[in-house]
């Protein structure tokens, strides 16, 4: 499974957004277990923005970051104590723009199992893993229909051990599944099952 993933991501040509926007980067850490898992974080409840939301480790680019991969690795070290040298880079996914007008670049990395990871209590209150099969079997609870600037996105919503995985993280996850595992899933094709239509959104512009 993971060898095919590496080959497919290396052949993938992710979409790059050239507009000048504030930059951020995240890491999608796949844990190399006999049954591989995907690692997520949950933002601390005391934060003013996005409190309690599930996300991948990452954050905004800082002036000292050599590039956006360095941003993802630095943020992962700060947020969950993940040593950068323990990350085997598998590939890059397409840029996405957050509703706050930030260009986010996702990276996919393979990490060893059972590292002594610890959430930064100033930012996170949980680190958890979900088997990749949960997503490959498309165990979504429903699909959020998110209209952004007049275009509908069909974004799966998953529930795992009481955590809800949706929104921007789920959009990145769809590309990982489609490009990395050849799964027939798309943000632009209406799936079967329950649809929940969310209010139309406009992406913030700087």
Number of C-alpha atoms within 10 A of each C-alpha: 9 14 8 12 19 19 13 17 19 14 12 15 13 16 12 12 14 8 7 9 14 14 18 24 27 26 27 26 25 25 23 15 12 7 10 18 20 22 20 22 23 23 25 21 15 14 12 7 10 13 15 18 18 24 24 23 28 26 21 18 21 15 8 8 14 10 12 21 20 16 25 28 25 23 24 24 19 17 22 21 16 22 16 16 8 12 18 14 17 21 22 21 23 17 21 20 18 14 14 12 16 21 22 26 27 27 24 23 20 22 22 13 13 9 12 9 14 16 22 17 13 12 18 24 17 17 20 14 16 18 16 17 13 15 17 16 9 15 14 18 15 19 22 19 21 20 16 14 10 10 12 17 18 25 29 27 20 19 15 15 8 7 16 17 21 22 19 18 20 19 19 24 22 22 19 24 19 15 20 25 17 14 16 10 19 17 20 12 11 15 15 8 10 11 16 14 13 10 10 13 13 13 13 11 9 9
